[in-house]
Amino acid sequence: MLGAAGLIFGSVLAMRLLQPPAPAFDPQEAGHRLVTAASEIERLQARLKADPDNASAYAQLGLVMLQRVRENGDPALYIQAERAFRAALARNPDQLDALIGMGSLALSRHAFTEAIVWGERAKAINPFRAQVYGIIGDALVELGRYPEAAQAIQKMVDTRPDIASYTRVSYLRELHGDVVGAIDAMTRAAKAGAPGGEATLWAWTYLGHLHFNRGDLRDAEAAYTGVLQQQPSYPYAMGGLARIRAAQGRTDEAITLYQTVLDRLPLAQWAIELGELFEATGERDRARAQFELVRAIQRLNAHAAMNVDLEMALFEADHGDPATAVALARAAYERRPSIYGADALAWALHRAGQSEEAWPLAQKALRLGTRDALLHFHAGMIAAALDGRTSEAADLLRAALDINPHFSVRYAPMARRELARLDALTP
């Protein structure tokens, strides 16, 4: 789903967007032995020097480059991966791994309509390859076409019930408010993966996120530390543990973890979280430095043809210019009318003083019953800015804190203050 789409930029402001990306592909499925992505790239490049017309080797090279982005966060590898996939297709237009790779690349770049086109091309060649339904399903989710996405993902499960299909089932359940079902499916995914494999580590890490999103710090911490016991340097679990330490008030430990993980893998989501933690401790200069890092990462992503309008709209709404946020959010929602697209536009409009226009969009963002604290917080703050919606605002803010009282270092305290103010207005 969103994470499985290869989201490298991320966003601290929507917990759904904060999640680390799922692996772009399963190296074992791709048909080669993977020691590390870097060494495999070298092996495949040497193979292509000796056999420059090998379409399959070009496809595998592109897939490994997508995996390498997960290791070093360098979006320039997307450009190289595309060249490899296109080289494969120039030699064999029906090269299935290359078509799947182009679909995965389109997801990573948030080109979701294009991803469906690649997925359908791959499906026409081999309708029994489960990955094609994952690409199509992921894209449909991001386009807000949830019933169609459910059909595609069900077909994926029917074709091959494995780690990749179970993670998508988990996300669909999470979107529809079935958190217990989402945890069950993600546990199945983790148990179905190869022990110690990167995809398996990611699934266990995401399980930690599911626990955190419902306010369960104990089980979230257990999931993250379990991953780190297997792979002490795994950055996605380290970032999750940093969020736990911040929620526990262990600020110095959280800062150290964030700084460590940013040194290893500079993703914007962690720069924003660290910046907001610095804001909470009154270190505004250090916070601004992190927010400048976010913009630098965004420029690199844009250069690699990644569309991050939705993520940057949320960032600008809180840390930049509200008018810019509205422009970005309108463009994003036009292309990506999901519940998170509606939420981003609603929040940007509210921050720009247009809460009346924001309110219907905030309601659309909640239409699936998603148990996301930030969605409820945004809707509650928008309602609080409108006449006659005091009761609704209080209910929404209370729901946000009930879902996860630790949902944001920045916004959980604000939700408590605003709820107290609204309760004082109630006779």
Steps between C-alpha positions, in 0.01 A plus 500: 500500500635846568806362666528224246507761228857581586437831672844644572408856585239438768335760720510549870166672506281209398580180684374304204759676284769452762530130451814369334463352155459133440771342288443577135540131418593170655855413394428131536201532267712695254704189444847585628706467814526832678780555748477878498343721239832675437689176433218369284505818291871445436443136408223583255692786343794266439263244352357759261845601381551143392145457369358844407187359337379317813156651561446301819826628652398859427165440671669347805742793514211745512328306775814488712544876453151551642604292799822702533295817548366341817854458626643844422200726428650626172211581263746545210496121481144524372639657182752220463235237570277645230788485248554135588132412463474683168814326376337167585178595320690625197643150467179321594175703522337215694772465765276446802740603776571825316127577471454424869804713575357795305178463695688497830702801388183690410365427848822624656469822305131531592396472136205280588302514176818406313558214743164350409594511132822308566320258727237428237769443237670250728171331581422456130824305462469292816177522705639242742779725633373630834719811493299656217191513720703660777609781268146555377354479850754739647430757231123469537528560874699819444243616246223451755339217302465274802245239382705437184816482709342238724417287196856523369650412835259210548616371163860536619427298813317235298795478262768484766434542874841621615673787677429746218128424479446486877657845547250642255211329675626654822498851358153467352370385835678788672346750259155366581550526875564131570821542697483155663457344156787709365729378778397141433573530127834673558600231748418240235711697254799512732476130576473417129822683414849360477662516849732799515398620154454872449137462404443305821677761711282764341181305578596464868585871506165593352336286763664734751345795319156342521539461875631856536211640295255360752698636795657171606857604577592172667422274205636754254829512687514121514456481123772754430750355746431152365600619154809676634609183677509333158649797315635769738544757223158458336402865455122469480479326837748748645280787385198333656684458829597868491130587477430275799772670707356841412153386608646367826661836573850356463591794280881472502482135397249585228723775361802270494305229318362744244844643434646151459233385260521821296874448462433154363192571290397866457125479459292813541256334738768469765635850439153640563446292812837608636425861412169488682671343799749787502206743482340332799820546700538865396798444267360690205826550311564125500138445393540738205812315390299178481223667305753632251625145463145397410493753217839380378375141491189618315714661232690175448173309478358745247816467290438124493146564367326418827177688569487603865229768482283324759780457750635851446152648531478365854852614576440852369170525685681467831855612435477731201256709300128409524427641153770277352353211695156558349638513146696179550208326669253595226735361236556184704130440563425543131740216419458299818144525641555262789397558859850631568479732203174637642660538843803686363285747311267545796788572735672736258177695451446521875851628559437759228187619682250325273340262750153508343637354177716261699217341700338285225845373402579409861182294506603326177831414662314309771257322271659154527501499880881503512636496855760768437550750781633773274200483267273549800719778639494691173122463472455602864708816465315594183164447671616708797560793266138491378190640665264246647733200487640507852358161591623336180843653548524369855392151392759493222784621721403255771499223239850600385635473854311177565648343186855600587582751775860512370418558133715813464755681713368820345127439487402269786557781757309740276210256479485479879502878540232553238284223642522656845397835352204348318388304804502823700257650248255213540223578751 
